Amino acid sequence: MNDPRRYVVIGGGLAGLASAVWLAEAGKQVTLLERRGRLGGRTHALEVPSLHDLPDNGQHVIATGYDNLFRYLTSVGTRQHVQFPDRGILRWPGGRTAVMGTKGLPALRSLLGAHPDMSPVDRGRAAVATMRLGWQCLNQPADLAELTTDQWFTRLGMPAKAREALWDWLALGIAAEPVSQGSAKAFADVLATGIRLGIKHREAVSIGYPTTDLDTLFVSGAERVFERHGVQVRHRAVARHIHIENGAVTGVTLVDGEVVPADAVVCAVPNSSIAGLLDDLPEHDEIYAAADKLGFTPIVSTNLYLDRPIGTRAAMEALIGGGGVIDEVFDRQRMHGRNPLDNWLYCLTTSGAYEQIHKPHHEVVDEQMALLRRYYPQAKDAEVVHAQVVPMPRATFSQVVGTEGLRPPQQTSVPTLVLAGDWTSTDWSATMESAAQSAARAVDLLLGLPAPQSVSN
């Protein structure tokens, strides 16, 4: 029997797209409501008409353990657009570099001491501290949620050079928070998930990147699925309230007063947009409070077009000791096979960008160029052809000390209403995989509902 229920997905970010795709694949009648004029949420392509180029709103990396994300990419037909290199580069001021292996034995050596100045004693201490770290990820101390990542590393006895070359910036990249305030438990939980997946797949987790723009990777394929399965996508449809009667969803009211009929809803909005939607849900106060306490973490991304190459050695390079001005430099020529013609595109990322988020764009660019010239000798005389600064004050939820246990589950007390989004409870931090995993769990909950009773005349 065909399922007559009307499924509504609120939010066209990655969690919403995945939810709609998988419900459609299951043969459900789906309507997707997106408040903006485009899909993709926080992962989308931009455009530079003057240069006929299509950069992204921020560079994203992908880990081999992102099983749910790969399921989504397979569903939308873009799995082939992800590449996993054998190495990345660590770079110090003056241009000094070290290779960071991302696979096999080279990756293990990086974990045990990627800093070129580490003494044998430091490498031994790093090995002991790293083994202790791995053990405590899987067997977490009772007070781990009360520690910052910095305090945890200190307690583990992680040498300063090992932290400088790997652990501090890795924690920043995962949690988008400086180690001085990021939650040790949040970082440990992600590492534990990576360890378990590595054991499951018999392969250490590795880091890769998309080889195409984010619209092609995430959105275009989903739109083809929607067209094939008859999914109705409504842009600029701002949801205000989810109606619940007698313990079941009945519809979604939009800000213009229209009511969209619904028998089941996936609420896949960020924690910053949840207020008001769940007022009919008995536990709405707890969810709203959690969303508010999780707060936001700012990220600044910049697409910097220069008149010459700056001398990168790999597609992904980490700037060590950059003071939070730039965490990573991505060479889009290497990543996308981009023909530079008369400009070279470098994507710069600053996580936990509390100082940069409110600065004028020209100040951000000047600051970043000054730093690039410190790290890349070939950038000394480089000039900016075009700069596109993308400030994201609410890039993701915050993972500071005190946020442990706040993330709500996908299941609610109303079986036909489920939550999705990277801020809901998953095995990952604020990543694309967290969004995809939340969608998978939300969809499974709805698909597990009893079949609707047929009505006899």
Secondary structure, DSSP 8 states (H G I E B T S, - for coil): -----EEEEE--SHHHHHHHHHHHHTT-EEEEEESSSSS-TTS-B--BGGGTB--BSS---EETT-HHHHHHHHHHT-GGGEE--SEEEEE-GGG-EEEEE-SHHHHHHHHHH--TT--HHHHHHHHHHHHHHHHHHHS--TTGGGSBHHHHHHHHT--HHHIIIIIHHHHHHHHSS-TTTBBHHHHHHHHHHHHHHHHHHTS---EEEESS-HIIIIIIHHHHHHHHHT-EEEET--EEEEEEETTEEEEEEETTS-EEE-SEEEE---GGG-TTTTTTSTTHHHHHHHHHHH--EEEEEEEEEESS----SSSEEEETT-TTS-SEEEEHHHHHT---TT-EEEEEEEES-TTTTTS-HHHHHHHHHHHHHHH-GGGTT--EEEEEEEEEEEEE---BTT-TT-S--SB-SSTTEEE-STTSS-SSSSSHHHHHHHHHHHHHHHHTS--------
